[in-house]
Structures are given as structure tokens and as C-alpha cells.
Amino acid sequence: MDHQKLWQYRSKEEDKEAILSLNLLEGTNIPKEKTLKCIYAVSNHIEEHYREVFIPKKKGGRRKLLVPDYLLHTMQKNILRKILSEEKVSKYAKAYCKGSRIRDNVQVHVRAETILELDIKDFFENITYIMVYQSAFSGEYYPPAVRTLLTQLCCYRDYLPQGAPTSPMISNLVLFSFDEYMGKWCEEREIRYTRYCDDMTFSGNFDVREVKQKVRNYLLVLGFELNLKKTKVLKKYNRQSVTGIVVNEKAQVSKTYRRNVRQAVYYCEKYGVQEHLRRIGAQMWLQKGEERYLQHLMGKVNYILQVNPEDAEFWELRKKLLGMQCVRKGEKL
């Protein structure tokens, strides 16, 4: 369909009405009569509405996030809820999808002969303005002026910012055609394929070089490239992990991670939370308080159980943590 012809007789007033109908400022106290002026002001000075935040990476170094201010964040959350969440995502994409769990990304790769892990280099920074315009906001439903505005509100300069609430879902939409093509190509060869953000995983019995070359060529056409330093080939007689989860026999968080969580719960129970934190010199958690630390531990236990819901040992640890939290609140289990 020629979308240009579809909207060629549309007036500017109709475009403005379409923008107002999206109610992008829902959740703010901005008067209705100032809505359009506010939206255009933000979209025309988008860089002023972001701040840089640096967070540590697991393997050293820092990751830069671009975090939107309250006003832009509100608009982006409304775009996500009202528009993007209704879009179809490939079944091979396992991150940032409604109801998806990290377990969904690893379960299909359990007990594989060979696992190939590939990483897309500078993923979000290489998703350009035009990719967002074409993939996230369909010309079938939105006229050019509205598509342009929505794209401006979701981009920073000329790329997709890592840190905006809209960016994860948009990244899935941009890679929809890639996921569908690679998924079907792999199924024809009895290869299992999933993608978790910028991490692609292939498992089965296959020619690693052939798969790698296929992925590399398609990504180049789209404007991406592989991060060759992060390529991993894992054989069944070695430790196999997918997005940090061991998959040799069953999906399971690593022994080191489990041991550290187990010990932390044990010492909290034996010495008390505050004394345990003093013993390990955890000044940050002493400042944040016992309740926050117990919530932190509960998050780790829940993560382990999300990966392997049949882990009886950690269901017991979860009960103990709930007991500690209830004692602090003066409640009964």
C-alpha cells in the first residue's frame, strides 16, 4: 500500500487532532490547552530532556544510559502502553515481551550438542531514526507528521537511547524481519534460535561457520555488525551457559551464584541481618537498611526460581527470607 497516497489529503488540523487523541501527557497536570505546545517543545529540544547515567558492567567498565526526565518519560510510557505494546513481536525474541521470562530464552537450548552465541555490536546506538520511523510507527495507521513526532520523542539525536522505556520494545520491532527470517531458516535445518536483546543463541548440530556467516550478512544489510569478541562456541562436554544460565542438563543458575545466595541467607539467619552486613563490610547495605537488603536477597532467590521453578532448596530459602521480612514488620507467616 502507498501510504503517501493514503494521507495526501490530510490537513494539519487533522494531524493535530490525531496527536491529541493519543493523550501522551496522561498522568501529568499540564492543562489540555497547552498539550500540543508542550509536546512540540519537548520533541524540538529532545536532548535537553535526557541525562547521562553510568552503571557498572558485570565484567568491568561502565555502561552509559540516557535517562529521560519526568515529562519525556511520561510521554514515552504512554507511547509504550498505547501504541508499541499492541505491536506483534517475533516468537524468537525473548526479551522485553509481555509475560516473557529469561527461562524462555534458555529452555530450548538445554542438552544441545553445540551452542553458538553471537552479539550485536553497539546494538541500541546502531538503531537509527529512520529504522524507528519505519518499524515502530506504521504508515498504515499514522500519517507522516504523527510518525515523525512519535519517532522524535523516542530517539536521541539520530539513534535509539538505551535508558528510555520505549527503546527495548522498539528494538524488537526493528529486528522483527531478521528474527522471522533467521528463525525459519534455522527451523528448516533443525537449529534452535532465540534472541535476548543483542544476544543471539543457536543450538543443535550444525556448521558454526555457515550460521555465523548467514547472521553476519543479514545484519550488515540492516546496518548492524557482529561483536566478534563476544562470539562463543560451546560444546556439550564443556560448561554451556546461555545469558549466564547453565544449560548442560537443565536450566540452572551457576553454582557460584547459588552458593553466594545460600551463604548470605544462612548468615542472616545465624547472626542477624545487621551483624552479617557488618561482618562482610557491606557499608552500602548498612546505610540502605536491613529491609532493603532482604528485598535484594529475595530478588536473587526469585531469579533462581524463575530459571528453575522445581528447585526445592531455594523454595525453602524463600520461606526463610519471608519469615525474616515478616519478623521485621511484626507480622506472622
N, C-alpha and C positions, 0 to 999 in steps of 0.2 A: 504494500500500500504506500502511495506517495503522501507522506504526512504533511508536506509543504502545501499541497493542494487542499488537504483536509482543513487546514486552518487559515487559508489565504484571505478569506473574507471576514476574519475575526477582528473586532475593534479593540483598541487599547482599554476601553472601559470594561469590555468583557473579560480581558486578561486580569484586570484589577479585581473584578468580582470573583474570578477563579482563585486568585491568591487569597482573598479574604475568606473564601469558603473553606480553605484548609485550616483556618483558625490556628496558625502557627504560634501565636502568643498565648494560647490557652495555658493557664497556670500563672500568669503574671497579672499585675494590677494596671497595666497600660490601657488607657481609655480606647474604646473602639475607634473613635475618630482619628486617633494617632497611630493606628495599627500599621497602615501601609507606609507611612513616613518612617516609622521605626524599623520595619523590615528592610526597606531600601537603604536606610542609613547604615544598618549593620552589614548588609551584603556589599555595599560600596566601600566599606572600610574594614574588611574582614580580618586583616592581620592585627588590628588593634584589639580584637576580641579574643585573642589567644595568648597564653603564657607558656613558656617553656618549663618543663619539669623533667628532672633526670632521676631515673630509678636504676638501682644496680641490676646487672645481668647475673644469672646463675653462675656462669663460667668466667666472671670478671668483666670489667668495663662497665659502661653506663649506657642506658637506652634513653633516647630523648622522646618525650611525649609532648604533644601540643594540646594543652587543655583549654577548652572554650570557657569563657566567663558565663555567668548565670544566664544572661539574656540569650546568647547564642546557644548555649547548652539546652535551654528550654525549647528553642525552635528546633534544634536537631532531634531532641527526644520526641517531639510531636511529628516530625518528618518520619522518624523511625516507626512510630506507632501507627500513624495514619496511612503511610504510603509504603515504606520499604518492607514492613513485616507482612504485607499482603502478597509480596512477590514470591515467585517459585524459585527455590534453591535446588541445585543438583543433589541427588541422593548420595553422591560420592563426597560431598562437602560435609564435614563432621564438626566444624567449629561454628559458633555464633548462630546456630539454628535453634528455633523454638523447641524445647524439650530434648535437645541433644546433650549427651554426656561424653566425657572423654573416653569412657569404656567403649562407646560405639565405634570409636576410631581404631581401637586396638584389637577388639574381639575377633574380627575377621582375619587377623594376621597370626593368630595363635597356632603353634606347631607347624610353622612353614619351613620348607626346605631352604629357601633363600629369602631374605628381606633386603630390599633396596630402599634407602631413604635419600630423598633429594630435597633441596631447599631453594626457594626462590630468593634471589639476591635483592636486598632493599625493597621488599615487597610493597609496602604502602607508598613509599616515595616514588615508585615507578608506576603507580596508578594515576594517570593524568586526568586533567579536567575533561578532556574530550571523551575519555573512557567512561567517566562518571555520567556525563551528559547522555551518552548513547546507551549505557547499560542499566542505569538506575531509574531513569525517568522516561518512560516510553512516550514517543511522539504520537502514539495511538490515543493516549489518554490526556496528555498535557501539551498545550500549544508551546511554540518555541520560547516565548517570553517567560512562561512559567517554568519550563525546563531549565532555562538559563538561570533564573533566580534560585531555584532549588539546588542546582549544581554549585552556584557561588556560595551558598550557605553551608555546603558540605565539604568544600575544598579550602585549602590554604595555599595561596599563590596559585600554582598550577598542578598541585598534586593532592592526594588524599592524606589528611593528617592522622597519624597514629595517636589516639587520645580522644578523638571525637566519638560520641556514641553511635553515630551513623556509619562510621568507617568500616567496622567489621562486616556488617551486612552488605554494604556496597561492594566490598572486596569479593564476597561470594557471588554477587550478581555479575561482576566484571569477568570472573573466571567460569561462569556457567557453561559457555560453549566448550571451553577447554576440558572441564570436568566431564561433560557428557561425551565428548569425543574420546578422551583417554579411557574413560570408564568402559565404554562399549568396545573399544579396541582391545583392552585388556581382557574383558569377558570372553571375547572370541578366542583368546589364547589361554584361557583358564588362569589368568593372572588376577589377583585381587588388588584393587586400588582404592585408596582413600586419601583425602587431603584435609589437613587440620591447619587452617590459616596458610602459612607459607611452607609447611612441611608436607611433602608428598610421600606416601608409603606404597610400595609394590611388594607383593609376596606371592610365592609359588615356586614353580620350577621353570625358569626362563633364562633367556640370554640377556644378561645385565647390560651389555653394551648397546644392544638393539633398543631396549626400553629407554635407556638414558639418552640415546641419540634422538629417539622419537619425541621425547619430552622437550629436549633442548631445542629442536627445530620448531616445534609448535609455539613454545614460549617466545622464541625470537620473533616470530610472525606477530605475536600480540604486543611485543615491546618489552618483554622480560628476559632475564637470563638466569642461569643456574649459579648458585654459590657453590663452586666446586670444592671449596674447603670443607663443606659440611656434608659431602656425599659419603654415605656409609653402605657397605655391603656386609650383611650379617648372615652367617651360615648356621644351620641348626645345631652343630656341635660346639658352637660358641654361645656366649650370652647374647640373646636377642632382645632388644628393647625398642619400643615404638613410643615416641613422645614421652620418654622417661619411664615407661612401664614395661616390665619384663613379660615376654610372651612365649617363652620356650615351651612350657607345658600348659600354662593357664595365664590369664591376665592377672598380674600381681605387681604391686609397688615394690621397689627394690628392697632387699634385706636391710641395707643400711638405713633407709628411710624408716622402715618399720621398727627397727631396733631403737633408733633415736626417739621415736614417739613412745614406744613401750617403756623405755627408761624414764622419760620425762613424767609419764603418768605414775609410774612406780614411786619415784622420789617425791612427787607432790603428795601422794598418799602416805608415804612413810614420814616425811619431815614437815609436811605442810607446804602450801604453795610459796609463801613468802620466804621461808627458810631455804627451800630448794632454789629459788631465784638468787638469794644471797650467796649460796654455796657455788653457783656457777657464774656469779658475777654479772648477771643479766640486768644491768642498770636501767636499760630502756624499759623492760617489762616491770621493774620495781616502780618506775615512775608512772607507767600507764595503769598499774594496779593488777591485783590478783584476778579480778573478774575478766579483764581483757585477755590475760594470759590463758585462762581456762577456755575462753572462746576461741583463742588461737589454736590451742591443742585440739579442741573439738573439731575445728575446721580440718585439721590434719587427719584425724580419725575418720571423719566423714568422707574425706577424699579417698582414703584406703578402702573404705566400704563401698564407695561408688565404683571403684575399679573391680573389687571382688566382694559382692554382697553376701557371699557364703563364708566369709572369714569370721568364724565363731569367736576367736580370740579377741578380735577388735570390737565385736559387738559387746563383749564383756567389759572391755576398757571403756567403751562409750557409756555404759551404765555407771561405771565408777566416776567418770567425769561429770555425768548428770547429777550424781549424788553430791559431789563436791560443790557444784554450782548451786544446788538446792540448799545445802548447809549454809552457804554464804548468804543466801537470800532468806534463810529461816523457814524454808518450806520442807514438806515431806514428799518423798517419791510416791 
